[in-house]
Each structure stands twice: as structure tokens, then as C-alpha cells.
């Protein structure tokens, strides 16, 4: 039976049992902070199990895309382990229970209408105390007792070992179904979980029956397909083996099941498939959280290729093979193959540039171990290889074994536990607790009524202390509060016109009040289906159950709507001028300000950016109607609505349309006409990460203010630099270059003469003037200024002031150097005295900097036939600089320039040192410089004897 046929049969079977077929959740469920990736089919139904949401159905069935890395070390080595896999599931929320779940599982597996597996090939396990499940299997199904095993809680309870070890909360026994392979071994294909208890406290008597019992089952699609197809490994099933063959061809290595390269090709297949599905959902490789896991998978696969002598990116060539193998169930993969390929290839290129460094580090480590007669690779070193170079520990272990070294897995895991970016990609805390969870269980949801109104009468349902952001502090649920203060509180109402932050749009602000209290809302957030109002109690006493009026700040809401509607228009303009690959990667919508991240491998040039902006303004000026309709997902697709990959949309969904040019599924608030955006101004286009760019833009009044500020800036710059506004940009460049030149000349001690004030000579500079009547030209000039000065537009004038101040200071210092520049090495030699056979020179050289003084010392040592000891000093801006040098023959006698200069520096309140032949020091007290020089003469005279 083909994999696609198995998937469809499973879902169709449970539909006949009254289960509602639901789509797979996304791989990275942004709504659930407890996981990085979706690890099981039940995750999207957590609140259904707990009764925290309104139940539209009580039976469900899904095929869920899952990603776990807990078994990553076994991938390719064992027959059945993966990182990415599909989990078939059927679920009951207080509906059918143990008997139906067992009967239906047996029917689906053994009935010839469905899978038709011979019953004698199946065995089961039950929890040791679950007599009910044992009885159903034996008495109702007719399974012989010898084919039913009672297992301990670490094997057949969920969560594992929950009765004795916890955690507290919903839990229950399991029953696993095994298929017997031809060689007599068994493989688990299905796990039936009976969530029937609430664990409270320590045993005994800590498992309390739930009033509403649930069913959560999971069948591994790939595992079941492999036993039905009679192949030795999941990687040989019809939906995976074509990827293995493609990997073999791309890597130029013959696939042999038992060989090392065979294992590598299977691992490459798994990691390529996981990466393709993740990047398709806009989870790009990166340094943190889910992105770090995808980076790790890509790099592990690349290292396998490296061990097969590949030195150029290759994994990206498998993207099409993955899409083709999965097209029946996931045709959308075919729409993003180019984008996904580019992202994976980019990560491969980056990693190939560091692989050699990692391998060299491994070889150095082995050499050090041999030198120290060590036999175990330290876990901390292996962790550093993973986090710095991306070298997985099993590769280090394999290479170590070739050198007869062992591997410290315990130390490695301990080191990785300390590394903040490491994640196992699985569950963290499955079920949340706290006051908001209590409210969610009681209220199910907070209906949002703000699409049509910005003021509504509502009832206070919850008062919670704190903002919920403190580590381990979820706050307390109060019945009332009568102490107005600055502390942040959270309010939950029975319904609300306040938009809770989601989809990139920040939450509303406003007031919730009645005759008894006033609560200032400074932010609105969502906690699953609850709308949570953050703010301060301004006056009075607030009590649970009170009726109040919730009033949204309309001006702020309108400014948000301007920015949000502009975001949709910008997305369309990007597709027009950059390409369809410029898909949204994230956004933040604030009052009259938007930040839009999108896929693109390189920066957008200024000319294209202007076209994008003009396109947006044209659509704004067209005055097209903005409307939203509730439609089915099927109708939205047929209408061509843009759906972001990796987002899970409700069905029916809310489709926002702008004229005929834009249709997107969106839950945010919008304008009713595009011309209400008013104005649109791009502020910056910049890189966010590899393959992802960001545009920040302004709308409405903010855009107009920015435009006025931009137009005025050239005049203000011109005023500071005493030039015409059309030459402000060129003058700024000239100032930057002059400051750089002054620093270089001061460092080299070159004598030069500069005017006290900065003067820009446009003719000499062959400067190009800006057309100040053309706003696009003005803006381009201002953007050039901000890039040159490396500051935001608001900081340009301050940066210019700083540059002008630096210039004045440098000019003054250079004047002092110029004065000192009249001294020559011959002059200094003439001022020297003979002490024995040595020429001793200890003098002040006004205005000279250390570079000049070192140059003179080198010249003196070359010109003098006798041994030389030279100490030169200068005072500048109340600071003293001392440089001393000794010829080689004096160094050979045991004298050290560092000791000599250091002693003199102490006299002027400083310190320093250097090489025996050349040293430098500084001091703070210029008034004592004559004393320091005298001491230096006496000290060296004494040493020279």
C-alpha cells in the first residue's frame, strides 16, 4: 500500500466513526510557547482536551507534520527513526473512550476493507494496572493473553513515569500496538493514550479520575507504510526512497544499505526533508530557537556530504526531489522550491566556509590528547565544536574512535545544557498553569467586537496582578483591587473592542471605566483565545463582575489601521518590483509606522526602492475600497487570496480585499479606503539575516513629518558647513575625508597647515550638486548622508557637530606637531652627551607625537657610530608622552628601555613599558616633566657607569 493511500484510508476510516477531519497544524506553532516545533498530533488540541475552548466537535482525526530531534543521533542508523515525520491521529474530547479506541484501531488494522493486516502479526502492551484495557483486548478483541504485555509506567503511561515522578496534571495509561517483522522482531506502529486522570501530589492515591475522559492516539505514517510495503527501513518506502536515490546521485555515491555512506545518505534524506518543510514555512536557519534546529540539521547533512568528499553546496539540489515525493499531500511545496533552495544553499555556503576550521580544530584536539596521554574527548570541547563550527558530536565520536579515543557524552550534555541556544525541538512544558489558564478554562474565549465598534459595554471577569513577564511569576487572580498605583495589572472582560496584539499588529490602548473606577489600557495582548488588557488603575476600586465601558483610543486605532493597510499595499508592490519570492517573513504594525520583513537574497537598490514607494502611493491615491469578508478557505484560495506559508488559518477565514489588486487572509484592523493611508514614506531598507530584508516605512502624519524633516535637513547641514544646500552632501563627504586625512597626518607626524574653520571647495572637489527641487534626489542625498555617517536621520546634525569638533582638535594638535617638526635627528644628536662610549640623549620635543619620536630614535640609532640611549618627551593637552630607545649593544649589556621609561613615567604620574630596545609611557602631570627628564639622565648615566 502506497504512503498516500495509507494516509487517506486512515483519515477516511475515522471520518466514518464521526471524527471531523482537521488539517495539520504548522510545524512551528507560534501560538504555543511550550514547544519549538509541533511534536505530536495532540498539540493543536491541548485546550480542547482541557475544556478551555468552545468545542465545535468532540471527535477529530488528523495527519500531523511533526519534527523532533530527541532521536537525532539514531537517524540513518536505525530503521525507523526520523526528525521530520507524519503522525496519524484520532482524538476524543470527552466523547468516545477506551473501548471504542481499541475496537477501531483493531478494525482499521485487520479488516480487509482497510489495511488487512493478519491479526497474528500484532501484539499489544498495556499499563501494568490497566485491567480495563487488558480486558478489552483479551475478552472483546479476542487477543490471547500471551500477546498482551503489562508494562511499567516508564513505558506505558503518558507522560512517562507520571504516577510516581509527575508532573501534576492530566495524564493516563497507554496501550501500544506492535507489528511482528519477518525476522521475529517487533516494531511499534500505534500508541493509544487514555487521558483519564488528574495527577495531584505524590503517591499513593494521587491519580484522581477526570470528569471528562479523552482519547489521543498516534500512528506513525512512515513506520506503518514500511511494514505494509515489506521494506527493511522507513527510508525505502515509496515516499522516501526517491529522495534517497536523488541524494545518491547528487553526492555521486552508490547507495548501499549497510555501508557508512548508506547511513549518510539516509541521514541526508531525513535532514533535507525536515529542512524543506521548515523553510517552506518560513523557518530559516539561524542562531536561536527553531531556526537553530534547522541550521543544525542542514549542517549535519553537509558534514555527511563532506565526509563523502563533497566540497560545494549540494543539499539544496534535493529540494525538488522532496517536493515531488510529497506533492500528493503537500502540493504547496512545489510553489516555493526556488526560495527554499536559495535559503538552504546560502546556509551551506556559509557552513562550508567554516568546516575546514572545525576539522582542523578536531585534529589539534587529538594531537593535544596524544601529547597529554588522554583517552577521552572532553565533552566541553565537543560542545564548543558543535556551537562554534556546527560539528555534531557523533562525528567527533566517530573520528575519535578511529584514534582509539572514547567520548565524554555526560560532559557534552552538561555543557550543552548551559548553552542557551540549544534545544531538543520537543516539548518544554506541555500544559500551562496560572491565573490566565484558570480564566481560559472558565471563559473559553473573549469575543472580539472591535471590527465594528470602538466602544462597548462589558463585564470584568478577571483581575490579575503583574504583567506576566516576570520569570516564574504569573501573578495572582483577585476579586477586587482598590489601590490605584503605578503597578501594571491585567484585566479580562467577557468581550472586548480592544484588539489584542497578533499578526504583527500591536495591541490597542484606551480606557476601561465606570462610575467606580478608571483603568488606563497601555497595551492589549492575546493569551490564546483570551484578550488581556494591560494597564494601571488610575482611580477607584475595581471588582470582578462589574459592568464597565471599554473605550478604544480611536486616533491610535486609526493610525494602526493606516500602517496595517499600507503593509498589504507594500507587499503587493514588492511582488511587482522585486518578485513573487518576496514573501512576508514577519511584520510589526505600530501607529503610523510599519516594519515589514520579506524574502530577498540581496539589498534593493535606491532606484527600485523609489519605484516601490511610488507604486504604493499610486495605489493609495487610487481610492480603492478596502473590505473584509468571512469566507471558506476554499473560496479564499479560489479568489487568489495570499496565504503565508507556515500560518494556520481558521475555516471560515477573514479575507481582506483592497480593490482588485490585493487579497490577504488577515485578522487585523484596516481602513475602508486606500486613500485614507494619506502618505507613505520608506525610511530604511536593510538586512535582517541571510536571505531576509526589512523595509521600515511611515504613514499618515508621521510620513509627512519625515518628508518635511528630510527636505529641511540639507539646509541645516549646509548651514553648519557654510555651503549651498545643493552641495551639503558633497561637503559632508569632504569633511569626513578631511578628518580621516588629519588623523593620518597626525599619526605620521607629517607637517601640514589647515585653516581653523572647515572650508569646502566645491570646484576643487569636483562636487556633484543635488537637485533640491526634486524630492527623490533630496531623499537619496539624505540617505547617502546617513549611510556615510552611520547614523539615523535624527542624529545627522549631532554627528556633524562631533566631526567638526574632532576636526578643530586635530588641526590644533597638528599645529603643535608642525612646531616640533623643525627638530631633526641631527639636532638631537648635537644635543647629546657622551657617557663613556655611549651617546645619551634626553630632551623634550614639543608637539611631537609617539610616531615622530620613534622615527627620530630609529634615525639616531642608524646615524650614530656609538651605542645610543635616547629618551624623548612631549606634553600635549596636559598629557605627557615619553618614548625611549636603546641600541642593540646596550640591550646585550642587560639594559632595558622599558625599565628606563617606566621609572621616568612614575614621576609624571603615569606608567608604561615595551620591548628592551623601544618603550613608551604616558603621564598626567606635565608640570613635573623637567624633573622626570632629569631623573632619566641621572638613572642612565649611573647605569652606563
LINBELZI-V523644 format. One line per field, one symbol per residue. burial: I if it has 24 or more other C-alpha atoms within 12 Angstrom, else O. Layout:
burial->???
//
This chain:
burial->IIIIOIIIIIIIIIOOIOIIIIIIIIIIIIIIOIIIIIIIIIIIIIIIIIIIIOOOOIIIIIIIIIIIIOOIIOIIIIIIIIIIIIIIIIIIIIIIIIIIIIIIIIIIIOOOOIIOIOIOIIIIIIIOOIOOIIOIIIOOIOIOOOIIIIIOIOIIIIIOIIIIOIIIIIIIIIIIIIIIIOOOOOIIIIIIIIIIIIIOOOOOOOIIOOOIIIIIIIIIIIIIIIIIIOIIIIIIIIIIIIIIIIIIOIIOIOIOIOOOIIIIIIIIIIIIIIIIIIIIIIIIIIIOIIIIIIIIIIIIIIIIIIIIOOOIIIIIIIIIIIIIIIOOIIOOIIIIIIIIIIIIIIIIOIIIOIIOOIIOOIOOIIOOOOOOOOOIIIIIIIIIIIIIIIIIIIIIIOIIOOOOOIIIOOOIIOIIOOOOIIIIIIIOOIIIIOIIIIIIIOIIIIIIIIIOOIIIIIIIIIIIIIIIOOOOOOIIIIOIIOOOOOOIIIIIIIIIIIIIIIIIIIIIIIIIIIOOIIIIIIIIIIIIIIIIIIIIIIOOIIIIOIOIIIIIIIOIIIIIIIIIIIIIIIIIIIIIIIOOIIIIIIIIIIIIIIIIIIIIIOIIOOOOIIOIIIIIIOIIOOOIIIIIIOIOIOOIOOOOIIIIIIIIIOOOIIIIIIIOIIIIIIIIIIIIIIIIIIIIIIIIIIOIIIIIIIIIIIIIIIIOOIIOIIIIIIIIIIOIIOIIIIIIIIIIIIIIOIIOOIIOIIOIIIIIOOOOOIOIOIOOOOOOIIOIOOOIIIIIIIIIIIOIIOOOIOOIIOIIOOIIOIIIOIIIIIIIIIOIIOIOIOOIIOOIOIOOOIIIIIIIIIIIIIIIIIIIIIOIIOOIOIIIIIIIIIIIOOIIIIIIIIIIOIOOOOIIIIIIIIIIIIIIIIIIIOIIIIIIIIIIIIOIIIIIIOIIIOIIIOOIO
//
